[in-house]
Amino acid sequence: MTAGNGPAPLPAGTPPGRPAPFWKRGLALLSLALSLLLWLNGLVVSLSRPSVGGELNLRQLELAVLAEPGLPDPLQGLLAGANPAQDLNRALEQEILRGAEAGAPAPAELRLERALLLQRLQQQDEAKALLQELASDAEPASPEAQLARTLLGESSGPPRWPGQRALLRQWSCEALADGERCGSAAASQRALVQLLAVTVLPVVVLLAGCALLLRELWLRWRRRAAPMPPLEGPPLSGLDAVLLIAGGFVVVGELLTPVLVAPLLQAMLGALAVAEPLRAGLTVLSLYLALMAGPLVILALMLRGLGPTPAAGWLMYRWQPWPGALHKALRGLLMVLPLVSLVGWLQGQLWGDAGGSNPLLDLVLRSQNPAALACFALTAVVLAPLFEETLFRGVLLPVAGRRLGPLGGVLLSALIFAVAHLSLGELPPLFMLGLGLGWLRWSSGRLGPCVLMHALWNGLTFCNLLLLGS
């Protein structure tokens, strides 16, 4: 192998490349054309998908309002703002107006929450008008409509508490009973712990990441860092990589698999009488397993054709020693966090909220079912990192690195990794994350730390959603 700053030749004993058969080149070209069309359409469509950013902002404001009674005075402005109730009122008003402009009413839970907030802000006339509107146009049997009628004195039946938002449940209880019976003090303490976890902890992690990143840059500039190892990987051709990513991942996995598997899966879940939200969790998990199957079978056949497997494996997972792999993963995660955050902040300043969030984020945020959440967690924290790192850093990066050099391989694999998520709004941060994962693959010479770093990244996101959604 050559030094880390140049393309690495094929391993000794690999026969010289022969022109690929016409059918193989044709199949690769067709797969590439279909992939580009599908990805372009997916990126455009992503602009019309709602963003989870607004909902996350609302949930954090709700935590601040709920935690405010338990906040020490010195931390009031820092964690909750000068007037969190007014901030939440403005955010709820914007969400309700946005729904009206789109021709559809805002969710009943948001309108009920704003009505209860207006009552607490002593704006009784506005609160009453909103409750009357909710009682008349919401689903009559819904908990929100029933609570609205109860608060207006039009119903005296036992209340059914809304099940999604902690602040709304708390305020609904307090509106019909005293705060002590509703556990207001305990709810405030829980919200304070959650608020600290989603505001203070990320800042500490970012500061640690900035320190590690600056240290790494200093060592590189002073030429004191360890030299980059050779970029090793399976001796596949660029045509093989196109067939694997475009043909296997996109055409077979993303296009054909849902068409063939989804109807059978829904029929099976229906026959088993699996209800929501567990049905959604099993659907996500099963479809992702099916998506993985085609590309992994293609990859296994490609690797089988290379001859005897080397001691370190073609994909260079090299999990052992585990402490070293975990240390590299944590270090890589900390260093990439400031860069992803900076790119995300700059995008927000220049572009605003572009929408197009991964639908799984909203499912996790809104789910209260432990079994469904377990399915989502298994998909996001275990399967996705293992599968995506195998394709993008295990195969694509070293194959591209032989043609473009290691740095070119890192850039190309990061770009394709970001585009493959089919979200134009998330593309810049995902590209930066892909750069961090590619750098870790190159600098460590191992794929295992990349899988662990990706899992840690998705795990942090998952935990943040749980804290805001619980």
Secondary structure, 3 states (H helix, E strand, C coil): CCCCCCCCCCCCCCCCCCCCCHHHHHHHHHHHHHHHHHHHHHHHHHCCCCCCHHHHHHHHHHHHHHHHHHCCHHHHHHHHCCCHHHHHHHHHHHHHHHHHHCCCCCCHHHHHHHHHHHHHCCCHHHHHHHHHHHHHHCCCCCHHHHHHHHHCCCCCCCCCCCCCCHHHHHHHHHHHCCCCCCCHHHHHHHHHHHHHHHHHHHHHHHHHHHHHHHHHHHHHHCCCCCCCCCCCCCCCCHHHHHHHHHHHHHHHHHHHHHHHHHHHHHHHHHHCCCCCCHHHHHHHHHHHHHHHHHHHHHHHHHHHCCCCCCCCCCCCCCCCCHHHHHHHHHHHHHHHHHHHHHHHHHHHHHHCCCCCCCHHHHHHHHCCCHHHHHHHHHHHHHHHHHHHHHHHHHHHHHHHHHHHHHHHHHHHHHHHHHHCCCCCCCHHHHHHHHHHHHHHHHHHCCCHHHHHHHHHHHHHHHHHHHHHHC
